[in-house]
Amino acid sequence: MAVEIRIHPLDFEPDVAIGIGLPMMAANGTGFYMLYTTIDQAIANSRNLLLTNKGERIMQPTFGCDLRTIVFDNITEDLVAKIEDVIKTEFGYWLPYIFINELVVVPSEDTNQIAITLKISLEGNKFDTRSIQLEVSINQ
């Protein structure tokens, strides 16, 4: 049985930038950090969604996962389930083209940090996966 893999046509254009990465400043300090593949832009969009609290983004007050407000909740099994549910719900609404292959949430009892590991792929191409590791703390 053949499997159809869909790759965005701009991924084949090495001179066409798709978006801006995070952090926005290039490593050498000149201009923006440009991304040239759709999966790299999906990673930047995912990090942006995870690190944004609701109300921070102008004209889109419901954008974000509010993970920094959850850092002070009591660490229980319900907390991990709550975080996973929030992430899946927000990804489904704001980034529906991203498929979450694996989601691991590890809260730290000592430091008020939440370690999140996501393995994502783009809809239509579940073979090209990337991993995002993120630590959310009150200091961000």
ABEGO torsion letter per residue (X at the ends): XBBBBBBBAAAABAABBABBBOBABBAAGBEBBBBABAAAAAAAAAAAAAABBBGABBGBAABEAGAAAAAABBBBAAAAAAAAAAAAAAAAAABAABBBABBBBBBBAAAGBBBBBBBBBBBGBAABBBBBBBBBBAAX
